[in-house]
Amino acid sequence: MKHTRTSSSAHGFALFEIILALALFSLVAVSMTRAIEQIAKASTSARQEAQVLRVLESVLAEVAHQPEFKAASISFNPTADHIDASATIEKVELINKDKVKLDHMFRIRAEAWINDGRTRRMKRSMETYVYSPHSPI
């Protein structure tokens, strides 16, 4: 039976390969963790934006379907997701291309935002114009 002796430099090279492999694996693992964290943040932001837009559309639809309009500011109760909203109604004077004044026209502007206690985040707004012949001039 023949015994071969490996040199200490071969053992040192094997140890160096293992350390290098671990360093490379650690680098890839950290990069993947950061990428997953960024994906999670983007997903959370997109979900919150969708929630704010749903509240905004709901507020705009609720205010726009009133039987009569008058200039006013309306505040809505916060949702369970801490989304606040408000709307303003104002009478506007619009003139068409034939220079005819359009009566009974109102602009409705709705705003919604996430309230985190200190600041308003992700504030979005929409507006529409409504013809309301039964509203006082």
VMD Tcl script that builds the backbone (N, CA, C; Angstrom):
set m [mol new atoms 411]
animate dup $m
set s [atomselect $m all]
$s set {name element resname resid chain x y z} {
  {N N MET 1 A 0.826 -1.161 0.000}
  {CA C MET 1 A 0.000 0.000 0.000}
  {C C MET 1 A 0.881 1.238 0.000}
  {N N LYS 2 A 0.538 2.147 -0.856}
  {CA C LYS 2 A 1.359 3.331 -1.035}
  {C C LYS 2 A 0.640 4.533 -0.419}
  {N N HIS 3 A 1.341 5.278 0.390}
  {CA C HIS 3 A 0.803 6.486 1.011}
  {C C HIS 3 A 1.407 7.690 0.326}
  {N N THR 4 A 0.513 8.662 -0.039}
  {CA C THR 4 A 1.024 9.893 -0.627}
  {C C THR 4 A 0.795 11.019 0.358}
  {N N ARG 5 A 1.741 11.850 0.415}
  {CA C ARG 5 A 1.614 13.004 1.303}
  {C C ARG 5 A 1.262 14.226 0.476}
  {N N THR 6 A 0.271 14.929 0.922}
  {CA C THR 6 A -0.056 16.179 0.240}
  {C C THR 6 A 0.709 17.286 0.923}
  {N N SER 7 A 1.095 18.212 0.156}
  {CA C SER 7 A 1.875 19.308 0.725}
  {C C SER 7 A 0.956 20.290 1.449}
  {N N SER 8 A 1.538 21.071 2.322}
  {CA C SER 8 A 0.758 22.061 3.068}
  {C C SER 8 A 0.246 23.157 2.149}
  {N N SER 9 A 0.935 23.397 1.008}
  {CA C SER 9 A 0.438 24.417 0.077}
  {C C SER 9 A -0.857 23.962 -0.588}
  {N N ALA 10 A -1.019 22.660 -0.814}
  {CA C ALA 10 A -2.271 22.151 -1.386}
  {C C ALA 10 A -3.409 22.329 -0.397}
  {N N HIS 11 A -3.118 22.073 0.896}
  {CA C HIS 11 A -4.155 22.300 1.921}
  {C C HIS 11 A -4.508 23.784 1.997}
  {N N GLY 12 A -3.523 24.631 1.908}
  {CA C GLY 12 A -3.750 26.077 1.947}
  {C C GLY 12 A -4.563 26.541 0.759}
  {N N PHE 13 A -4.300 25.968 -0.432}
  {CA C PHE 13 A -5.057 26.340 -1.628}
  {C C PHE 13 A -6.515 25.897 -1.511}
  {N N ALA 14 A -6.762 24.726 -0.950}
  {CA C ALA 14 A -8.127 24.231 -0.754}
  {C C ALA 14 A -8.880 25.144 0.222}
  {N N LEU 15 A -8.206 25.559 1.283}
  {CA C LEU 15 A -8.827 26.475 2.241}
  {C C LEU 15 A -9.147 27.815 1.576}
  {N N PHE 16 A -8.205 28.302 0.760}
  {CA C PHE 16 A -8.435 29.556 0.033}
  {C C PHE 16 A -9.646 29.431 -0.903}
  {N N GLU 17 A -9.781 28.294 -1.586}
  {CA C GLU 17 A -10.935 28.075 -2.478}
  {C C GLU 17 A -12.244 28.086 -1.690}
  {N N ILE 18 A -12.238 27.479 -0.524}
  {CA C ILE 18 A -13.456 27.445 0.298}
  {C C ILE 18 A -13.814 28.850 0.771}
  {N N ILE 19 A -12.827 29.605 1.212}
  {CA C ILE 19 A -13.082 30.980 1.673}
  {C C ILE 19 A -13.590 31.841 0.516}
  {N N LEU 20 A -12.974 31.684 -0.650}
  {CA C LEU 20 A -13.414 32.435 -1.825}
  {C C LEU 20 A -14.848 32.073 -2.214}
  {N N ALA 21 A -15.184 30.795 -2.174}
  {CA C ALA 21 A -16.545 30.355 -2.502}
  {C C ALA 21 A -17.547 30.922 -1.508}
  {N N LEU 22 A -17.201 30.924 -0.218}
  {CA C LEU 22 A -18.096 31.483 0.799}
  {C C LEU 22 A -18.282 32.988 0.611}
  {N N ALA 23 A -17.212 33.688 0.276}
  {CA C ALA 23 A -17.314 35.134 0.043}
  {C C ALA 23 A -18.211 35.423 -1.152}
  {N N LEU 24 A -18.040 34.655 -2.224}
  {CA C LEU 24 A -18.866 34.838 -3.419}
  {C C LEU 24 A -20.327 34.530 -3.115}
  {N N PHE 25 A -20.576 33.445 -2.384}
  {CA C PHE 25 A -21.943 33.098 -2.005}
  {C C PHE 25 A -22.560 34.203 -1.140}
  {N N SER 26 A -21.795 34.742 -0.207}
  {CA C SER 26 A -22.294 35.816 0.662}
  {C C SER 26 A -22.645 37.052 -0.145}
  {N N LEU 27 A -21.807 37.404 -1.110}
  {CA C LEU 27 A -22.063 38.560 -1.960}
  {C C LEU 27 A -23.362 38.383 -2.756}
  {N N VAL 28 A -23.549 37.206 -3.317}
  {CA C VAL 28 A -24.769 36.926 -4.079}
  {C C VAL 28 A -25.984 36.928 -3.152}
  {N N ALA 29 A -25.850 36.351 -1.967}
  {CA C ALA 29 A -26.971 36.299 -1.024}
  {C C ALA 29 A -27.394 37.698 -0.587}
  {N N VAL 30 A -26.427 38.568 -0.305}
  {CA C VAL 30 A -26.746 39.944 0.098}
  {C C VAL 30 A -27.424 40.684 -1.049}
  {N N SER 31 A -26.919 40.505 -2.254}
  {CA C SER 31 A -27.535 41.158 -3.417}
  {C C SER 31 A -28.964 40.689 -3.624}
  {N N MET 32 A -29.204 39.406 -3.493}
  {CA C MET 32 A -30.561 38.869 -3.655}
  {C C MET 32 A -31.490 39.391 -2.561}
  {N N THR 33 A -30.980 39.497 -1.339}
  {CA C THR 33 A -31.789 40.018 -0.237}
  {C C THR 33 A -32.193 41.465 -0.504}
  {N N ARG 34 A -31.255 42.255 -0.989}
  {CA C ARG 34 A -31.570 43.651 -1.313}
  {C C ARG 34 A -32.572 43.743 -2.449}
  {N N ALA 35 A -32.424 42.895 -3.446}
  {CA C ALA 35 A -33.367 42.902 -4.571}
  {C C ALA 35 A -34.769 42.527 -4.099}
  {N N ILE 36 A -34.867 41.530 -3.251}
  {CA C ILE 36 A -36.179 41.118 -2.727}
  {C C ILE 36 A -36.784 42.235 -1.879}
  {N N GLU 37 A -35.959 42.926 -1.104}
  {CA C GLU 37 A -36.446 44.054 -0.295}
  {C C GLU 37 A -36.986 45.171 -1.182}
  {N N GLN 38 A -36.296 45.479 -2.265}
  {CA C GLN 38 A -36.756 46.516 -3.199}
  {C C GLN 38 A -38.065 46.105 -3.872}
  {N N ILE 39 A -38.184 44.850 -4.219}
  {CA C ILE 39 A -39.427 44.352 -4.820}
  {C C ILE 39 A -40.579 44.479 -3.821}
  {N N ALA 40 A -40.327 44.158 -2.563}
  {CA C ALA 40 A -41.363 44.271 -1.530}
  {C C ALA 40 A -41.790 45.724 -1.346}
  {N N LYS 41 A -40.823 46.650 -1.341}
  {CA C LYS 41 A -41.161 48.070 -1.206}
  {C C LYS 41 A -41.984 48.556 -2.398}
  {N N ALA 42 A -41.600 48.145 -3.595}
  {CA C ALA 42 A -42.341 48.551 -4.790}
  {C C ALA 42 A -43.755 47.987 -4.755}
  {N N SER 43 A -43.887 46.761 -4.308}
  {CA C SER 43 A -45.213 46.138 -4.218}
  {C C SER 43 A -46.093 46.856 -3.198}
  {N N THR 44 A -45.523 47.203 -2.057}
  {CA C THR 44 A -46.274 47.932 -1.023}
  {C C THR 44 A -46.697 49.301 -1.538}
  {N N SER 45 A -45.797 49.974 -2.205}
  {CA C SER 45 A -46.108 51.295 -2.751}
  {C C SER 45 A -47.213 51.213 -3.800}
  {N N ALA 46 A -47.144 50.217 -4.663}
  {CA C ALA 46 A -48.180 50.053 -5.696}
  {C C ALA 46 A -49.539 49.735 -5.061}
  {N N ARG 47 A -49.537 48.910 -4.022}
  {CA C ARG 47 A -50.793 48.572 -3.346}
  {C C ARG 47 A -51.395 49.811 -2.682}
  {N N GLN 48 A -50.553 50.612 -2.025}
  {CA C GLN 48 A -51.043 51.831 -1.382}
  {C C GLN 48 A -51.565 52.821 -2.417}
  {N N GLU 49 A -50.870 52.952 -3.521}
  {CA C GLU 49 A -51.328 53.856 -4.586}
  {C C GLU 49 A -52.692 53.414 -5.107}
  {N N ALA 50 A -52.872 52.123 -5.295}
  {CA C ALA 50 A -54.164 51.604 -5.762}
  {C C ALA 50 A -55.268 51.891 -4.745}
  {N N GLN 51 A -54.957 51.756 -3.451}
  {CA C GLN 51 A -55.954 52.042 -2.415}
  {C C GLN 51 A -56.334 53.521 -2.422}
  {N N VAL 52 A -55.340 54.400 -2.544}
  {CA C VAL 52 A -55.617 55.841 -2.582}
  {C C VAL 52 A -56.473 56.170 -3.801}
  {N N LEU 53 A -56.160 55.594 -4.942}
  {CA C LEU 53 A -56.946 55.879 -6.152}
  {C C LEU 53 A -58.377 55.355 -6.043}
  {N N ARG 54 A -58.558 54.193 -5.406}
  {CA C ARG 54 A -59.921 53.676 -5.211}
  {C C ARG 54 A -60.736 54.620 -4.334}
  {N N VAL 55 A -60.142 55.106 -3.243}
  {CA C VAL 55 A -60.841 56.054 -2.364}
  {C C VAL 55 A -61.142 57.331 -3.132}
  {N N LEU 56 A -60.185 57.801 -3.902}
  {CA C LEU 56 A -60.353 59.026 -4.682}
  {C C LEU 56 A -61.501 58.894 -5.680}
  {N N GLU 57 A -61.547 57.800 -6.396}
  {CA C GLU 57 A -62.634 57.585 -7.356}
  {C C GLU 57 A -63.985 57.484 -6.649}
  {N N SER 58 A -64.005 56.848 -5.496}
  {CA C SER 58 A -65.240 56.713 -4.733}
  {C C SER 58 A -65.748 58.080 -4.265}
  {N N VAL 59 A -64.841 58.904 -3.755}
  {CA C VAL 59 A -65.211 60.251 -3.295}
  {C C VAL 59 A -65.737 61.076 -4.457}
  {N N LEU 60 A -65.037 61.036 -5.565}
  {CA C LEU 60 A -65.457 61.818 -6.733}
  {C C LEU 60 A -66.832 61.369 -7.221}
  {N N ALA 61 A -67.070 60.076 -7.273}
  {CA C ALA 61 A -68.374 59.557 -7.716}
  {C C ALA 61 A -69.480 59.946 -6.745}
  {N N GLU 62 A -69.200 59.849 -5.437}
  {CA C GLU 62 A -70.218 60.190 -4.438}
  {C C GLU 62 A -70.613 61.656 -4.528}
  {N N VAL 63 A -69.640 62.529 -4.658}
  {CA C VAL 63 A -69.933 63.960 -4.705}
  {C C VAL 63 A -70.586 64.340 -6.030}
  {N N ALA 64 A -70.140 63.741 -7.129}
  {CA C ALA 64 A -70.655 64.109 -8.452}
  {C C ALA 64 A -72.104 63.678 -8.670}
  {N N HIS 65 A -72.590 62.744 -7.877}
  {CA C HIS 65 A -73.957 62.254 -8.085}
  {C C HIS 65 A -74.978 62.862 -7.131}
  {N N GLN 66 A -74.682 64.033 -6.612}
  {CA C GLN 66 A -75.653 64.736 -5.783}
  {C C GLN 66 A -76.724 65.349 -6.684}
  {N N PRO 67 A -77.945 65.490 -6.186}
  {CA C PRO 67 A -79.000 66.085 -7.008}
  {C C PRO 67 A -78.808 67.578 -7.256}
  {N N GLU 68 A -78.209 68.271 -6.295}
  {CA C GLU 68 A -77.967 69.706 -6.416}
  {C C GLU 68 A -76.566 70.021 -5.928}
  {N N PHE 69 A -76.019 71.119 -6.470}
  {CA C PHE 69 A -74.677 71.537 -6.052}
  {C C PHE 69 A -74.708 72.966 -5.535}
  {N N LYS 70 A -73.846 73.218 -4.602}
  {CA C LYS 70 A -73.537 74.568 -4.150}
  {C C LYS 70 A -72.074 74.540 -3.724}
  {N N ALA 71 A -71.441 75.686 -3.761}
  {CA C ALA 71 A -70.025 75.752 -3.389}
  {C C ALA 71 A -69.853 75.235 -1.968}
  {N N ALA 72 A -68.932 74.292 -1.803}
  {CA C ALA 72 A -68.725 73.691 -0.486}
  {C C ALA 72 A -67.409 72.929 -0.451}
  {N N SER 73 A -66.949 72.683 0.764}
  {CA C SER 73 A -65.819 71.785 1.003}
  {C C SER 73 A -66.329 70.645 1.864}
  {N N ILE 74 A -65.963 69.434 1.497}
  {CA C ILE 74 A -66.460 68.251 2.200}
  {C C ILE 74 A -65.257 67.423 2.652}
  {N N SER 75 A -65.258 67.027 3.907}
  {CA C SER 75 A -64.225 66.121 4.415}
  {C C SER 75 A -64.852 64.764 4.670}
  {N N PHE 76 A -64.107 63.724 4.402}
  {CA C PHE 76 A -64.589 62.361 4.594}
  {C C PHE 76 A -63.823 61.704 5.735}
  {N N ASN 77 A -64.479 60.767 6.394}
  {CA C ASN 77 A -63.829 60.028 7.483}
  {C C ASN 77 A -62.697 59.178 6.922}
  {N N PRO 78 A -61.620 59.017 7.679}
  {CA C PRO 78 A -60.518 58.164 7.210}
  {C C PRO 78 A -60.962 56.709 7.065}
  {N N THR 79 A -60.376 56.032 6.110}
  {CA C THR 79 A -60.673 54.611 5.930}
  {C C THR 79 A -59.880 53.791 6.940}
  {N N ALA 80 A -60.125 52.503 6.956}
  {CA C ALA 80 A -59.376 51.611 7.846}
  {C C ALA 80 A -57.889 51.587 7.491}
  {N N ASP 81 A -57.561 51.943 6.251}
  {CA C ASP 81 A -56.166 51.970 5.796}
  {C C ASP 81 A -55.512 53.326 6.024}
  {N N HIS 82 A -56.158 54.192 6.809}
  {CA C HIS 82 A -55.645 55.539 7.129}
  {C C HIS 82 A -55.556 56.434 5.893}
  {N N ILE 83 A -56.528 56.311 5.015}
  {CA C ILE 83 A -56.588 57.167 3.839}
  {C C ILE 83 A -57.655 58.221 4.089}
  {N N ASP 84 A -57.237 59.476 4.066}
  {CA C ASP 84 A -58.142 60.601 4.252}
  {C C ASP 84 A -58.518 61.151 2.885}
  {N N ALA 85 A -59.665 61.820 2.826}
  {CA C ALA 85 A -60.101 62.390 1.567}
  {C C ALA 85 A -60.931 63.643 1.820}
  {N N SER 86 A -60.946 64.504 0.809}
  {CA C SER 86 A -61.778 65.701 0.858}
  {C C SER 86 A -62.182 66.050 -0.565}
  {N N ALA 87 A -63.197 66.882 -0.662}
  {CA C ALA 87 A -63.659 67.333 -1.974}
  {C C ALA 87 A -64.103 68.779 -1.873}
  {N N THR 88 A -63.950 69.494 -2.954}
  {CA C THR 88 A -64.450 70.864 -3.027}
  {C C THR 88 A -65.327 70.990 -4.260}
  {N N ILE 89 A -66.401 71.737 -4.087}
  {CA C ILE 89 A -67.320 72.016 -5.190}
  {C C ILE 89 A -67.299 73.517 -5.396}
  {N N GLU 90 A -67.114 73.929 -6.632}
  {CA C GLU 90 A -67.165 75.358 -6.912}
  {C C GLU 90 A -67.886 75.592 -8.235}
  {N N LYS 91 A -68.630 76.673 -8.248}
  {CA C LYS 91 A -69.332 77.063 -9.470}
  {C C LYS 91 A -68.309 77.662 -10.417}
  {N N VAL 92 A -68.398 77.287 -11.685}
  {CA C VAL 92 A -67.470 77.826 -12.684}
  {C C VAL 92 A -68.271 78.417 -13.837}
  {N N GLU 93 A -67.662 79.401 -14.474}
  {CA C GLU 93 A -68.275 79.978 -15.659}
  {C C GLU 93 A -67.490 79.508 -16.871}
  {N N LEU 94 A -68.157 78.745 -17.679}
  {CA C LEU 94 A -67.528 78.237 -18.891}
  {C C LEU 94 A -68.232 78.838 -20.099}
  {N N ILE 95 A -67.458 79.087 -21.130}
  {CA C ILE 95 A -68.001 79.648 -22.368}
  {C C ILE 95 A -67.631 78.694 -23.496}
  {N N ASN 96 A -68.621 78.325 -24.298}
  {CA C ASN 96 A -68.333 77.392 -25.385}
  {C C ASN 96 A -67.725 78.113 -26.587}
  {N N LYS 97 A -67.472 77.388 -27.651}
  {CA C LYS 97 A -66.791 77.974 -28.814}
  {C C LYS 97 A -67.642 79.019 -29.525}
  {N N ASP 98 A -68.964 78.987 -29.287}
  {CA C ASP 98 A -69.865 79.988 -29.888}
  {C C ASP 98 A -70.052 81.198 -28.975}
  {N N LYS 99 A -69.229 81.320 -27.973}
  {CA C LYS 99 A -69.246 82.434 -27.009}
  {C C LYS 99 A -70.521 82.462 -26.173}
  {N N VAL 100 A -71.098 81.299 -25.937}
  {CA C VAL 100 A -72.301 81.191 -25.118}
  {C C VAL 100 A -71.884 80.704 -23.732}
  {N N LYS 101 A -72.354 81.444 -22.725}
  {CA C LYS 101 A -72.033 81.084 -21.347}
  {C C LYS 101 A -72.837 79.851 -20.952}
  {N N LEU 102 A -72.156 78.899 -20.340}
  {CA C LEU 102 A -72.813 77.673 -19.873}
  {C C LEU 102 A -73.165 77.848 -18.392}
  {N N ASP 103 A -74.449 77.851 -18.108}
  {CA C ASP 103 A -74.909 77.997 -16.729}
  {C C ASP 103 A -74.925 76.642 -16.027}
  {N N HIS 104 A -74.990 76.706 -14.728}
  {CA C HIS 104 A -75.135 75.511 -13.888}
  {C C HIS 104 A -73.969 74.527 -14.034}
  {N N MET 105 A -72.792 75.051 -14.225}
  {CA C MET 105 A -71.601 74.198 -14.325}
  {C C MET 105 A -70.805 74.280 -13.023}
  {N N PHE 106 A -70.366 73.134 -12.553}
  {CA C PHE 106 A -69.622 73.045 -11.299}
  {C C PHE 106 A -68.373 72.185 -11.495}
  {N N ARG 107 A -67.303 72.599 -10.832}
  {CA C ARG 107 A -66.079 71.791 -10.837}
  {C C ARG 107 A -65.990 71.092 -9.491}
  {N N ILE 108 A -65.747 69.806 -9.545}
  {CA C ILE 108 A -65.566 69.014 -8.333}
  {C C ILE 108 A -64.120 68.529 -8.326}
  {N N ARG 109 A -63.429 68.870 -7.259}
  {CA C ARG 109 A -62.039 68.438 -7.110}
  {C C ARG 109 A -61.950 67.580 -5.855}
  {N N ALA 110 A -61.494 66.346 -6.034}
  {CA C ALA 110 A -61.345 65.419 -4.906}
  {C C ALA 110 A -59.862 65.159 -4.662}
  {N N GLU 111 A -59.504 65.025 -3.400}
  {CA C GLU 111 A -58.135 64.703 -3.005}
  {C C GLU 111 A -58.169 63.554 -2.009}
  {N N ALA 112 A -57.181 62.685 -2.108}
  {CA C ALA 112 A -57.046 61.586 -1.146}
  {C C ALA 112 A -55.559 61.400 -0.858}
  {N N TRP 113 A -55.259 60.977 0.360}
  {CA C TRP 113 A -53.861 60.815 0.755}
  {C C TRP 113 A -53.786 59.851 1.926}
  {N N ILE 114 A -52.600 59.326 2.132}
  {CA C ILE 114 A -52.337 58.471 3.292}
  {C C ILE 114 A -51.823 59.374 4.402}
  {N N ASN 115 A -52.468 59.284 5.546}
  {CA C ASN 115 A -52.076 60.107 6.692}
  {C C ASN 115 A -51.345 59.217 7.685}
  {N N ASP 116 A -50.048 59.480 7.873}
  {CA C ASP 116 A -49.279 58.659 8.818}
  {C C ASP 116 A -49.108 59.345 10.168}
  {N N GLY 117 A -49.934 60.319 10.452}
  {CA C GLY 117 A -49.886 61.001 11.744}
  {C C GLY 117 A -49.135 62.315 11.686}
  {N N ARG 118 A -48.045 62.357 10.943}
  {CA C ARG 118 A -47.242 63.580 10.865}
  {C C ARG 118 A -47.415 64.281 9.517}
  {N N THR 119 A -47.436 63.499 8.453}
  {CA C THR 119 A -47.464 64.083 7.111}
  {C C THR 119 A -48.488 63.377 6.240}
  {N N ARG 120 A -48.787 64.021 5.154}
  {CA C ARG 120 A -49.646 63.425 4.132}
  {C C ARG 120 A -48.741 62.816 3.071}
  {N N ARG 121 A -48.857 61.531 2.882}
  {CA C ARG 121 A -48.049 60.854 1.874}
  {C C ARG 121 A -48.928 60.439 0.703}
  {N N MET 122 A -48.342 60.336 -0.427}
  {CA C MET 122 A -48.987 59.828 -1.627}
  {C C MET 122 A -50.301 60.570 -1.908}
  {N N LYS 123 A -50.257 61.864 -1.876}
  {CA C LYS 123 A -51.450 62.677 -2.112}
  {C C LYS 123 A -51.763 62.667 -3.613}
  {N N ARG 124 A -53.012 62.361 -3.945}
  {CA C ARG 124 A -53.466 62.333 -5.334}
  {C C ARG 124 A -54.755 63.128 -5.440}
  {N N SER 125 A -55.024 63.653 -6.626}
  {CA C SER 125 A -56.259 64.417 -6.815}
  {C C SER 125 A -56.835 64.152 -8.196}
  {N N MET 126 A -58.136 64.371 -8.302}
  {CA C MET 126 A -58.878 64.254 -9.561}
  {C C MET 126 A -59.916 65.354 -9.575}
  {N N GLU 127 A -60.300 65.748 -10.765}
  {CA C GLU 127 A -61.395 66.712 -10.852}
  {C C GLU 127 A -62.248 66.398 -12.066}
  {N N THR 128 A -63.474 66.875 -11.970}
  {CA C THR 128 A -64.411 66.701 -13.066}
  {C C THR 128 A -65.350 67.901 -13.090}
  {N N TYR 129 A -66.012 68.077 -14.195}
  {CA C TYR 129 A -67.004 69.139 -14.341}
  {C C TYR 129 A -68.371 68.489 -14.469}
  {N N VAL 130 A -69.355 69.109 -13.819}
  {CA C VAL 130 A -70.702 68.548 -13.796}
  {C C VAL 130 A -71.701 69.628 -14.173}
  {N N TYR 131 A -72.627 69.259 -15.024}
  {CA C TYR 131 A -73.755 70.133 -15.352}
  {C C TYR 131 A -74.886 69.751 -14.418}
  {N N SER 132 A -75.403 70.719 -13.690}
  {CA C SER 132 A -76.461 70.449 -12.725}
  {C C SER 132 A -77.571 71.483 -12.907}
  {N N PRO 133 A -78.548 71.189 -13.763}
  {CA C PRO 133 A -79.591 72.185 -14.062}
  {C C PRO 133 A -80.494 72.509 -12.880}
  {N N HIS 134 A -80.542 71.641 -11.861}
  {CA C HIS 134 A -81.431 71.883 -10.724}
  {C C HIS 134 A -80.733 72.635 -9.595}
  {N N SER 135 A -79.473 72.935 -9.759}
  {CA C SER 135 A -78.740 73.668 -8.722}
  {C C SER 135 A -78.987 75.160 -8.871}
  {N N PRO 136 A -79.002 75.866 -7.747}
  {CA C PRO 136 A -79.191 77.322 -7.833}
  {C C PRO 136 A -77.963 77.978 -8.495}
  {N N ILE 137 A -78.237 79.057 -9.193}
  {CA C ILE 137 A -77.137 79.752 -9.888}
  {C C ILE 137 A -76.353 80.590 -8.953}
}
mol reanalyze $m
mol bondsrecalc $m
mol representation Tube
mol addrep $m
